[in-house]
Amino acid sequence: MAIQWFPGHMNSARKKAAETMASIDVVIELLDARMPEASTNPLVRELRVHRQRPCLKVLNKADLADPAVTAAWIDHYNRQDGVRAVALSCRKPGDATRLPTLCQTLAPHRNDNVKPLRMLIMGVPNVGKSTLMNVLFKRKIAKVGDEPAVTRQQQTSQLDVRHSITDMPGLMWAKIDYPSDGLMLAAGNAIGRNAMIDEEVASFLAGVLLARYPALLASRYGLPSAELASLDAADVIERIAVRRGLRLRGGGADLEKAAKVLLQDYRDGILGRVSLETPATRRLMLASQAPPDASPPAAAAERVSAPPRQENSPASPPGETAP
């Protein structure tokens, strides 16, 4: 099942974003550090490149991601023109307050009371934009919820006399080209519940964990390490159901509830620090697949199809010596 999700309000938000881009100086693009390219909206790049606006890519939720993989992504993005990247957790005030200063380095000409720095926060739903706003302003000015598309309208707030910030609603793009993009976004809770099937998303996630982080599965769900080598993704979900006593009325394993347990544990970071894609695995995917519409593959997601286990370095796929 290919996941697609583009609620009606996002079309008007997209048009408003194009208008706002003309009057700002720096784009703060929030990404999910566990899946940076899967959570990169190609519309953001299109709009900022058209207006020649620099971009600070913020790999949020870095405390939930594999640190070695995150470092590789930071290096990857810092090699791009007009881009600076930083990894942090927007829930931590000390991290969030660094952002205006980092943005200032991208637009040094906007650095006084006459020409205040105007920043625009963009990103997919539920990536942490509203949390960032609340932490920066030290009060609740944006509604936060554990579901995508809580913010529906754009709002601009004055941080101080030299900085203003505009917060955009979470934006998806009209068509997710690669299935693994949709699955990663759904695993990260950026997709509306009605557009996904929990068991399919959990099966995808279990496959990634088996391939790259088997020790985390074994530790969390009490699965014998020797047994993991013989399991597939469906087996993992069934084992979780058995271990947690999740049974249907007829006595069979309740796979739907087990799938939700796995997804929630991942989203809450209970499993450990997990990254679903690396720069190297993404390059392998792009080399093996032509983009469906022959457009540049800037936002294509990796194919996470269970590479051989890397026992000593679970985040490193085959052929990758360093993340």
C-alpha positions as CSV (number, residue, x, y, z in Angstrom):
1,M,0.0,0.0,0.0
2,A,1.5,3.4,-1.1
3,I,0.8,6.0,1.6
4,Q,-0.5,9.4,0.3
5,W,-1.8,12.2,2.6
6,F,-2.6,15.7,1.5
7,P,-5.4,17.3,3.5
8,G,-7.3,20.1,1.9
9,H,-6.0,22.9,4.2
10,M,-2.4,22.2,3.0
11,N,-3.2,23.5,-0.4
12,S,-4.0,26.9,0.9
13,A,-1.0,26.7,3.3
14,R,1.2,26.0,0.3
15,K,0.0,29.1,-1.5
16,K,0.5,31.2,1.6
17,A,4.0,29.8,2.0
18,A,4.9,31.0,-1.5
19,E,3.7,34.5,-0.7
20,T,5.5,34.6,2.7
21,M,8.8,33.4,1.2
22,A,9.1,36.8,-0.6
23,S,9.3,38.7,2.6
24,I,11.6,36.6,4.8
25,D,15.3,36.3,5.1
26,V,16.1,32.7,6.2
27,V,14.2,29.5,6.1
28,I,14.4,27.2,9.2
29,E,13.5,23.8,7.8
30,L,12.8,21.3,10.6
31,L,13.5,17.7,9.7
32,D,13.2,14.5,11.7
33,A,16.7,13.5,12.5
34,R,15.8,9.8,12.3
35,M,14.7,10.2,8.6
36,P,16.1,13.6,7.3
37,E,15.5,13.1,3.6
38,A,12.2,11.3,4.0
39,S,11.0,14.3,6.0
40,T,12.3,16.8,3.5
41,N,9.4,18.4,1.7
42,P,10.5,19.1,-1.9
43,L,8.2,22.1,-2.0
44,V,10.4,23.9,0.7
45,R,13.5,23.6,-1.5
46,E,11.6,24.7,-4.6
47,L,10.2,27.9,-2.9
48,R,13.5,28.9,-1.2
49,V,15.6,28.3,-4.3
50,H,13.2,30.3,-6.4
51,R,13.5,33.2,-3.9
52,Q,17.2,32.6,-3.3
53,R,16.7,32.2,0.4
54,P,19.4,30.5,2.6
55,C,18.3,27.6,4.7
56,L,19.1,26.4,8.2
57,K,18.3,22.7,8.3
58,V,17.4,21.6,11.8
59,L,17.6,17.9,12.4
60,N,15.1,17.8,15.3
61,K,14.6,14.9,17.7
62,A,18.4,14.2,17.5
63,D,18.2,12.7,20.9
64,L,16.1,9.9,19.4
65,A,18.4,9.3,16.4
66,D,21.6,7.3,16.0
67,P,24.3,9.9,16.7
68,A,26.8,8.6,14.2
69,V,24.2,8.6,11.4
70,T,23.1,12.1,12.4
71,A,26.7,13.3,12.2
72,A,26.9,11.9,8.6
73,W,23.7,13.8,7.7
74,I,25.0,17.1,9.1
75,D,28.2,16.7,7.0
76,H,26.0,15.9,3.9
77,Y,23.9,19.0,4.3
78,N,26.7,21.3,5.1
79,R,28.2,20.6,1.7
80,Q,25.2,22.1,0.0
81,D,25.2,25.7,-1.2
82,G,23.2,28.1,0.9
83,V,22.6,25.5,3.6
84,R,23.8,25.1,7.2
85,A,22.7,22.2,9.3
86,V,22.5,21.5,13.0
87,A,21.2,18.6,15.1
88,L,19.3,19.3,18.3
89,S,16.1,18.7,20.3
90,C,13.7,21.5,20.2
91,R,12.3,20.4,23.6
92,K,15.6,21.6,25.2
93,P,15.7,25.4,25.6
94,G,19.4,25.5,25.4
95,D,19.3,23.9,22.0
96,A,16.4,26.0,20.6
97,T,17.8,29.4,21.7
98,R,20.8,28.8,19.4
99,L,18.7,29.0,16.2
100,P,18.4,32.8,15.8
101,T,22.2,33.2,16.1
102,L,22.8,30.4,13.6
103,C,20.2,32.1,11.2
104,Q,22.1,35.4,11.6
105,T,25.2,33.9,10.0
106,L,23.1,33.1,6.9
107,A,21.8,36.6,6.6
108,P,24.5,38.9,8.1
109,H,23.0,42.0,6.4
110,R,19.9,41.8,8.6
111,N,21.4,42.6,11.9
112,D,20.0,45.7,13.5
113,N,16.8,47.3,14.7
114,V,16.1,48.9,11.3
115,K,16.5,45.6,9.4
116,P,15.5,42.8,11.8
117,L,16.1,39.2,10.8
118,R,12.9,37.6,9.5
119,M,12.8,33.8,9.9
120,L,10.3,31.3,8.5
121,I,9.8,27.8,10.1
122,M,8.8,25.1,7.7
123,G,8.6,21.3,7.8
124,V,6.3,18.3,7.6
125,P,3.5,17.8,10.2
126,N,4.4,16.8,13.7
127,V,8.2,17.4,13.3
128,G,8.3,19.9,16.2
129,K,7.6,23.4,14.8
130,S,5.1,24.4,17.4
131,T,7.3,23.0,20.2
132,L,10.2,25.1,18.9
133,M,8.0,28.3,18.9
134,N,6.8,27.7,22.4
135,V,10.4,27.1,23.7
136,L,11.8,30.1,21.9
137,F,9.1,32.4,23.3
138,K,9.0,30.8,26.7
139,R,5.3,30.6,26.6
140,K,2.6,28.7,24.8
141,I,1.9,30.6,21.6
142,A,1.4,27.5,19.4
143,K,-0.8,24.5,19.9
144,V,1.0,21.3,20.3
145,G,-0.4,17.8,19.9
146,D,0.7,14.2,19.5
147,E,-0.8,14.0,16.0
148,P,-0.1,15.6,12.7
149,A,-1.7,18.8,11.3
150,V,-2.5,20.4,14.7
151,T,-1.4,23.8,13.4
152,R,-3.7,25.0,10.6
153,Q,-2.8,28.7,10.2
154,Q,0.4,30.7,9.7
155,Q,1.4,33.1,12.5
156,T,4.2,35.6,12.9
157,S,5.6,36.6,16.2
158,Q,8.2,39.1,17.3
159,L,11.0,37.4,19.2
160,D,12.7,40.7,20.0
161,V,13.4,44.0,18.2
162,R,15.9,42.2,15.9
163,H,14.2,38.9,15.2
164,S,10.8,37.9,14.0
165,I,9.6,34.3,13.3
166,T,6.8,33.0,11.2
167,D,5.5,29.5,11.9
168,M,3.8,27.6,9.0
169,P,1.4,24.7,9.3
170,G,3.0,21.4,8.6
171,L,3.2,20.8,4.9
172,M,3.1,17.6,2.9
173,W,3.5,17.4,-0.8
174,A,0.8,16.2,-3.1
175,K,2.4,12.9,-4.1
176,I,4.9,10.8,-2.2
177,D,6.8,9.1,-5.0
178,Y,8.6,6.3,-3.0
179,P,6.7,3.9,-0.7
180,S,9.5,4.0,1.8
181,D,9.1,7.7,2.2
182,G,5.5,7.3,3.2
183,L,6.3,4.4,5.5
184,M,9.1,6.3,7.3
185,L,6.9,9.3,7.7
186,A,4.0,7.2,9.0
187,A,6.4,5.5,11.5
188,G,7.4,8.9,12.7
189,N,3.7,10.0,13.1
190,A,3.8,12.6,10.4
191,I,0.9,11.0,8.5
192,G,-2.8,11.1,9.4
193,R,-4.0,7.9,10.9
194,N,-6.7,7.4,8.3
195,A,-4.0,7.2,5.5
196,M,-2.0,4.4,7.0
197,I,-2.4,0.8,8.2
198,D,-0.6,0.3,11.5
199,E,0.4,-3.3,10.8
200,E,2.0,-2.4,7.4
201,V,4.0,0.5,8.9
202,A,5.0,-1.6,11.9
203,S,6.1,-4.5,9.6
204,F,8.3,-2.0,7.7
205,L,9.8,-0.7,11.0
206,A,10.4,-4.2,12.3
207,G,12.3,-5.0,9.1
208,V,14.6,-2.0,9.6
209,L,15.2,-2.9,13.3
210,L,16.0,-6.5,12.4
211,A,18.5,-5.4,9.8
212,R,20.2,-2.7,11.7
213,Y,19.3,-2.7,15.4
214,P,18.5,-6.3,16.4
215,A,20.0,-5.8,19.9
216,L,17.4,-3.1,20.6
217,L,14.6,-5.5,19.6
218,A,16.0,-8.2,21.8
219,S,16.4,-5.9,24.8
220,R,13.0,-4.2,24.6
221,Y,10.8,-7.3,23.9
222,G,12.8,-10.1,25.6
223,L,13.6,-11.8,22.3
224,P,16.5,-14.3,22.3
225,S,19.3,-12.8,20.2
226,A,19.9,-16.3,18.6
227,E,16.3,-16.4,17.6
228,L,16.3,-13.1,15.8
229,A,18.4,-14.4,12.9
230,S,15.6,-16.7,11.9
231,L,12.7,-14.1,12.2
232,D,11.2,-11.9,9.6
233,A,9.2,-8.7,10.3
234,A,5.9,-10.5,10.7
235,D,7.4,-12.9,13.2
236,V,8.7,-9.9,15.2
237,I,5.2,-8.4,15.5
238,E,3.7,-11.8,16.5
239,R,6.4,-12.3,19.1
240,I,5.6,-8.9,20.6
241,A,1.9,-9.8,20.8
242,V,2.8,-13.1,22.6
243,R,5.3,-11.4,25.0
244,R,2.8,-8.7,25.9
245,G,-0.2,-11.1,26.2
246,L,-2.0,-9.4,23.4
247,R,-4.7,-11.9,22.3
248,L,-7.8,-11.8,20.3
249,R,-11.0,-13.2,21.7
250,G,-10.5,-16.5,19.9
251,G,-7.0,-16.9,21.4
252,G,-4.8,-15.8,18.4
253,A,-2.2,-13.1,18.6
254,D,-3.6,-9.5,18.3
255,L,-1.2,-8.3,15.6
256,E,-2.9,-4.9,15.4
257,K,-2.3,-4.1,19.0
258,A,1.3,-5.4,18.8
259,A,1.9,-3.2,15.8
260,K,0.7,-0.1,17.8
261,V,3.0,-1.1,20.7
262,L,6.0,-1.2,18.4
263,L,5.2,2.1,16.7
264,Q,4.6,3.9,20.0
265,D,7.8,2.6,21.5
266,Y,9.7,3.8,18.4
267,R,8.0,7.3,18.5
268,D,8.6,7.7,22.2
269,G,12.3,6.7,21.8
270,I,11.8,3.8,24.2
271,L,13.5,1.4,21.8
272,G,16.7,3.4,21.8
273,R,18.4,5.7,19.3
274,V,17.3,4.6,15.9
275,S,17.9,6.1,12.4
276,L,15.8,4.8,9.5
277,E,18.1,6.1,6.8
278,T,21.7,7.2,6.2
279,P,23.3,9.2,3.4
280,A,24.9,6.0,2.0
281,T,21.7,3.9,2.0
282,R,19.8,6.7,0.3
283,R,22.4,6.9,-2.4
284,L,22.1,3.1,-2.9
285,M,18.4,3.4,-3.3
286,L,18.6,6.3,-5.8
287,A,21.2,4.4,-7.8
288,S,18.9,1.4,-8.1
289,Q,15.6,3.3,-8.9
290,A,14.8,5.9,-11.4
291,P,12.6,8.6,-10.0
292,P,9.0,7.8,-11.1
293,D,8.5,11.2,-12.8
294,A,12.2,11.6,-13.9
295,S,12.5,14.6,-11.6
296,P,15.6,15.3,-9.4
297,P,15.7,12.8,-6.6
298,A,16.3,15.4,-3.8
299,A,13.5,14.1,-1.6
300,A,13.5,10.4,-2.5
301,A,13.6,8.1,0.5
302,E,15.9,5.1,0.9
303,R,14.6,1.6,0.2
304,V,15.0,0.0,3.6
305,S,14.8,-3.6,2.5
306,A,16.6,-5.5,5.2
307,P,20.3,-5.4,4.3
308,P,22.5,-8.0,6.1
309,R,23.0,-7.4,9.8
310,Q,25.9,-5.3,10.9
311,E,26.4,-6.7,14.4
312,N,29.2,-4.3,15.4
313,S,27.7,-1.2,13.8
314,P,23.9,-1.6,13.4
315,A,23.5,1.7,11.7
316,S,25.8,0.9,8.8
317,P,24.4,-0.8,5.7
318,P,26.5,-3.0,3.4
319,G,29.3,-1.3,1.7
320,E,29.3,1.6,4.1
321,T,32.4,1.9,6.2
322,A,31.2,4.9,8.1
323,P,27.7,6.5,8.5
